[in-house]
Structures are given as structure tokens and as C-alpha cells.
Amino acid sequence: MVAKAPEKKAAVKPIAAVKPVAMVKTPEVKVETPKPVAPKVAVAPPVKNVKETMIEKVKPTVTQHYNDADLQEFKGLIVKKLVDAREELINLQAQIINTNENGTDDTGASFKMLEDGSETLAKEEAANLAARQKKFIEQLEMALIRIENKTYGICRITGKLIAKERLRAVPHTTQSMEAKLKQYRD
């Protein structure tokens, strides 16, 4: 038997303890993306209300007005229209209230739905007409005040006298035809 030589064991070196590596801070690099550059454009000043602009352009100067005889003619016309308008308003208000001579306006059969709907519609229409009539009366009353101040018939836009024909047709107007037409064009 052959004797075997004792086997040499390789020397094992102990592994050194691993030290944790300190975190090294790297400097932060900011990457800026270039902002898109818009072409330079001239900016217009803010636009004012059309009416304000029109009033600034044409500042009315009252240098003339209608004489007292003309103002009295217009006053008579306005007073007549005012009386008619107030009578019409009373009729419209009565239609809204819907009182009849017998006092039985609400005692009818309520099963007539179609008639009830049409009555409601008629009352709504009368209410709308009454609101317009009230506005018309206010405009006529303002015209009377302008007559007292002797500023009646002067256009509030141009400062010129409004034509007598226009005042006879629309006695509560405050604009000449020139200003009114310009208003629709602009």
C-alpha cells in the first residue's frame, strides 16, 4: 500500500470586513431647456367699450337748441302720447289681473287644461307688453324733463339738433338719425 502524503490544505485568508462606502454627493446639474422665444409683436392698448369710444371721439357741445315755441309743440305731442300710454298700461294691467264684471274669473271649471294654458300665455304676453309700456312712459317723462331743461332735441352722441320730423315720429328719442345709423354700422 502506498502511503499517501498528507494533503496540504490551502491556507484560507480571512476576508477583510467590508467598510461601507460613504455616499459621495455629486453636484446637481441643472439643465435648463431654452424657452421658446415668441416674435416681438406690438401690443395695442386695451379697447374701450364702443359707446365710450364713440362718446370720447365726438364730445357734444350744445351751441344751439330749439326755441320755446318748438319746445311747446313737442311738449304737447309728448303729453298726448303720455296720456295714451298710461291708458294702455291700465288696460294691460287689467288684462293681467283678469277681473270680469261678475267676479267669477276663478270659479270656472278647472278641468279645461287647454284653456288654462292659453290664459296663462295671454297673461304672460300682457305682462311683457306692460313692462315695455312702463319703459316707454319713463322715456316720455324723461323727454319732458329735457324740455324743461331746454336740452330736448339735442343728440346725445353728436351734439347736433335732431330733425323735427324725427322728433315728431319718435318724440322720446335722444339720438339723431346720423348717430343711430352709425350705431348699427359699428
C-alpha beads as a LAMMPS data file, in Angstrom:
LAMMPS data file: protein, C-alpha beads

186 atoms
185 bonds

1 atom types
1 bond types

-500.0 500.0 xlo xhi
-500.0 500.0 ylo yhi
-500.0 500.0 zlo zhi

Masses

1 110.0

Atoms # bond

1 1 1 0.000 0.000 0.000
2 1 1 1.275 3.154 -0.890
3 1 1 1.197 5.737 1.661
4 1 1 -0.308 8.895 0.658
5 1 1 1.188 12.060 1.577
6 1 1 -0.891 14.154 3.739
7 1 1 -2.812 16.685 1.763
8 1 1 -1.982 20.245 2.346
9 1 1 -4.824 22.408 2.971
10 1 1 -4.648 25.685 1.325
11 1 1 -4.457 28.466 3.676
12 1 1 -7.593 30.442 3.606
13 1 1 -7.143 34.065 4.200
14 1 1 -9.806 35.631 6.181
15 1 1 -11.896 38.141 4.240
16 1 1 -11.472 41.596 5.495
17 1 1 -14.570 43.252 6.712
18 1 1 -16.040 45.453 4.026
19 1 1 -16.353 49.010 5.081
20 1 1 -19.419 50.793 3.792
21 1 1 -18.551 53.299 1.179
22 1 1 -19.578 56.791 2.061
23 1 1 -22.126 58.246 -0.288
24 1 1 -20.481 60.882 -2.308
25 1 1 -22.755 63.682 -3.305
26 1 1 -22.398 64.620 -6.857
27 1 1 -23.119 68.243 -7.579
28 1 1 -26.602 68.777 -9.003
29 1 1 -26.507 69.925 -12.526
30 1 1 -29.467 71.933 -13.622
31 1 1 -30.212 71.577 -17.229
32 1 1 -32.255 74.484 -18.447
33 1 1 -34.232 73.949 -21.555
34 1 1 -34.346 77.068 -23.653
35 1 1 -37.734 78.741 -23.569
36 1 1 -39.325 79.359 -26.934
37 1 1 -38.985 82.982 -27.841
38 1 1 -42.066 84.491 -29.377
39 1 1 -41.550 87.068 -32.044
40 1 1 -41.958 90.573 -30.736
41 1 1 -45.334 91.989 -31.682
42 1 1 -46.578 95.455 -30.949
43 1 1 -49.337 95.248 -28.354
44 1 1 -52.319 97.501 -28.863
45 1 1 -53.737 99.317 -25.851
46 1 1 -56.893 97.766 -24.366
47 1 1 -60.028 98.577 -26.322
48 1 1 -62.702 100.519 -24.509
49 1 1 -66.403 99.990 -24.829
50 1 1 -67.619 101.067 -28.268
51 1 1 -70.067 103.552 -26.803
52 1 1 -67.353 105.110 -24.602
53 1 1 -65.025 105.411 -27.572
54 1 1 -67.729 106.973 -29.697
55 1 1 -68.590 109.459 -26.951
56 1 1 -64.911 110.384 -26.468
57 1 1 -64.423 110.978 -30.191
58 1 1 -67.485 113.179 -30.508
59 1 1 -67.828 115.206 -27.376
60 1 1 -71.109 117.016 -27.850
61 1 1 -71.117 120.714 -27.445
62 1 1 -74.513 122.310 -27.110
63 1 1 -74.416 125.536 -29.036
64 1 1 -77.964 125.552 -30.312
65 1 1 -81.366 124.356 -29.182
66 1 1 -84.979 124.563 -30.252
67 1 1 -86.873 127.762 -29.463
68 1 1 -89.668 127.885 -26.885
69 1 1 -92.457 127.618 -29.499
70 1 1 -90.961 124.395 -30.899
71 1 1 -90.450 123.013 -27.398
72 1 1 -94.101 123.716 -26.542
73 1 1 -95.197 121.906 -29.716
74 1 1 -93.126 118.859 -28.736
75 1 1 -94.362 119.066 -25.143
76 1 1 -97.992 118.912 -26.332
77 1 1 -97.176 115.908 -28.507
78 1 1 -95.380 114.131 -25.649
79 1 1 -98.163 114.839 -23.139
80 1 1 -100.744 113.391 -25.556
81 1 1 -98.614 110.263 -26.083
82 1 1 -98.083 110.004 -22.331
83 1 1 -101.837 110.038 -21.637
84 1 1 -102.424 107.361 -24.296
85 1 1 -99.558 105.228 -22.960
86 1 1 -100.869 105.376 -19.393
87 1 1 -104.359 104.329 -20.537
88 1 1 -102.837 101.414 -22.449
89 1 1 -100.853 100.406 -19.354
90 1 1 -104.037 100.385 -17.256
91 1 1 -105.735 98.148 -19.836
92 1 1 -102.771 95.757 -19.879
93 1 1 -102.693 95.569 -16.092
94 1 1 -106.421 94.806 -16.038
95 1 1 -105.843 92.053 -18.583
96 1 1 -103.139 90.572 -16.352
97 1 1 -105.410 90.630 -13.316
98 1 1 -108.256 89.303 -15.488
99 1 1 -111.176 90.561 -13.478
100 1 1 -114.550 90.333 -15.117
101 1 1 -117.769 92.136 -14.279
102 1 1 -119.328 89.184 -12.430
103 1 1 -116.335 88.492 -10.222
104 1 1 -116.293 84.855 -11.340
105 1 1 -112.969 84.803 -13.124
106 1 1 -111.597 81.934 -10.999
107 1 1 -114.786 79.918 -10.497
108 1 1 -114.864 78.271 -13.926
109 1 1 -114.276 74.568 -14.428
110 1 1 -110.634 73.765 -13.810
111 1 1 -110.640 70.659 -15.991
112 1 1 -110.233 72.728 -19.148
113 1 1 -106.450 72.421 -19.289
114 1 1 -106.064 73.762 -22.809
115 1 1 -107.924 76.944 -21.982
116 1 1 -105.920 77.366 -18.781
117 1 1 -102.679 77.182 -20.752
118 1 1 -103.802 79.739 -23.274
119 1 1 -104.953 82.064 -20.491
120 1 1 -101.534 81.796 -18.865
121 1 1 -99.825 82.553 -22.160
122 1 1 -102.076 85.563 -22.714
123 1 1 -101.261 86.861 -19.232
124 1 1 -97.517 86.440 -19.843
125 1 1 -97.771 88.337 -23.131
126 1 1 -99.753 91.088 -21.415
127 1 1 -97.105 91.285 -18.676
128 1 1 -94.345 91.673 -21.284
129 1 1 -96.315 94.384 -23.081
130 1 1 -96.965 96.154 -19.776
131 1 1 -93.227 96.155 -18.988
132 1 1 -92.467 97.688 -22.382
133 1 1 -95.233 100.246 -21.861
134 1 1 -93.748 101.261 -18.488
135 1 1 -90.360 101.776 -20.135
136 1 1 -91.988 103.889 -22.868
137 1 1 -93.730 106.027 -20.230
138 1 1 -90.418 106.560 -18.415
139 1 1 -88.769 107.643 -21.667
140 1 1 -91.582 110.115 -22.359
141 1 1 -91.268 111.532 -18.836
142 1 1 -87.512 111.948 -19.339
143 1 1 -88.251 113.820 -22.588
144 1 1 -90.471 116.223 -20.638
145 1 1 -87.603 116.862 -18.234
146 1 1 -85.287 117.586 -21.183
147 1 1 -87.861 120.077 -22.490
148 1 1 -87.858 121.846 -19.124
149 1 1 -84.035 121.923 -19.196
150 1 1 -84.092 123.130 -22.824
151 1 1 -81.889 120.214 -23.890
152 1 1 -84.672 118.423 -25.759
153 1 1 -83.910 117.627 -29.377
154 1 1 -80.109 117.626 -28.986
155 1 1 -78.391 114.372 -29.965
156 1 1 -76.523 112.891 -27.013
157 1 1 -73.847 111.483 -29.343
158 1 1 -73.146 114.230 -31.879
159 1 1 -74.440 117.270 -30.024
160 1 1 -76.344 118.363 -33.130
161 1 1 -80.046 119.132 -33.322
162 1 1 -82.255 116.157 -34.092
163 1 1 -84.516 116.738 -37.096
164 1 1 -88.043 117.902 -36.254
165 1 1 -89.534 115.137 -38.405
166 1 1 -87.714 112.516 -36.325
167 1 1 -88.848 114.127 -33.065
168 1 1 -92.446 114.163 -34.270
169 1 1 -92.251 110.466 -35.177
170 1 1 -90.254 109.367 -32.095
171 1 1 -90.620 112.134 -29.501
172 1 1 -88.617 110.318 -26.803
173 1 1 -85.506 109.836 -28.938
174 1 1 -82.108 111.059 -27.789
175 1 1 -80.179 110.301 -30.981
176 1 1 -80.163 111.827 -34.422
177 1 1 -80.545 109.574 -37.446
178 1 1 -76.840 110.045 -38.173
179 1 1 -75.855 108.708 -34.743
180 1 1 -78.438 105.903 -34.856
181 1 1 -77.252 104.689 -38.266
182 1 1 -73.625 104.879 -37.133
183 1 1 -74.554 102.776 -34.106
184 1 1 -75.829 99.984 -36.368
185 1 1 -72.793 100.169 -38.672
186 1 1 -70.295 99.863 -35.813

Bonds

1 1 1 2
2 1 2 3
3 1 3 4
4 1 4 5
5 1 5 6
6 1 6 7
7 1 7 8
8 1 8 9
9 1 9 10
10 1 10 11
11 1 11 12
12 1 12 13
13 1 13 14
14 1 14 15
15 1 15 16
16 1 16 17
17 1 17 18
18 1 18 19
19 1 19 20
20 1 20 21
21 1 21 22
22 1 22 23
23 1 23 24
24 1 24 25
25 1 25 26
26 1 26 27
27 1 27 28
28 1 28 29
29 1 29 30
30 1 30 31
31 1 31 32
32 1 32 33
33 1 33 34
34 1 34 35
35 1 35 36
36 1 36 37
37 1 37 38
38 1 38 39
39 1 39 40
40 1 40 41
41 1 41 42
42 1 42 43
43 1 43 44
44 1 44 45
45 1 45 46
46 1 46 47
47 1 47 48
48 1 48 49
49 1 49 50
50 1 50 51
51 1 51 52
52 1 52 53
53 1 53 54
54 1 54 55
55 1 55 56
56 1 56 57
57 1 57 58
58 1 58 59
59 1 59 60
60 1 60 61
61 1 61 62
62 1 62 63
63 1 63 64
64 1 64 65
65 1 65 66
66 1 66 67
67 1 67 68
68 1 68 69
69 1 69 70
70 1 70 71
71 1 71 72
72 1 72 73
73 1 73 74
74 1 74 75
75 1 75 76
76 1 76 77
77 1 77 78
78 1 78 79
79 1 79 80
80 1 80 81
81 1 81 82
82 1 82 83
83 1 83 84
84 1 84 85
85 1 85 86
86 1 86 87
87 1 87 88
88 1 88 89
89 1 89 90
90 1 90 91
91 1 91 92
92 1 92 93
93 1 93 94
94 1 94 95
95 1 95 96
96 1 96 97
97 1 97 98
98 1 98 99
99 1 99 100
100 1 100 101
101 1 101 102
102 1 102 103
103 1 103 104
104 1 104 105
105 1 105 106
106 1 106 107
107 1 107 108
108 1 108 109
109 1 109 110
110 1 110 111
111 1 111 112
112 1 112 113
113 1 113 114
114 1 114 115
115 1 115 116
116 1 116 117
117 1 117 118
118 1 118 119
119 1 119 120
120 1 120 121
121 1 121 122
122 1 122 123
123 1 123 124
124 1 124 125
125 1 125 126
126 1 126 127
127 1 127 128
128 1 128 129
129 1 129 130
130 1 130 131
131 1 131 132
132 1 132 133
133 1 133 134
134 1 134 135
135 1 135 136
136 1 136 137
137 1 137 138
138 1 138 139
139 1 139 140
140 1 140 141
141 1 141 142
142 1 142 143
143 1 143 144
144 1 144 145
145 1 145 146
146 1 146 147
147 1 147 148
148 1 148 149
149 1 149 150
150 1 150 151
151 1 151 152
152 1 152 153
153 1 153 154
154 1 154 155
155 1 155 156
156 1 156 157
157 1 157 158
158 1 158 159
159 1 159 160
160 1 160 161
161 1 161 162
162 1 162 163
163 1 163 164
164 1 164 165
165 1 165 166
166 1 166 167
167 1 167 168
168 1 168 169
169 1 169 170
170 1 170 171
171 1 171 172
172 1 172 173
173 1 173 174
174 1 174 175
175 1 175 176
176 1 176 177
177 1 177 178
178 1 178 179
179 1 179 180
180 1 180 181
181 1 181 182
182 1 182 183
183 1 183 184
184 1 184 185
185 1 185 186
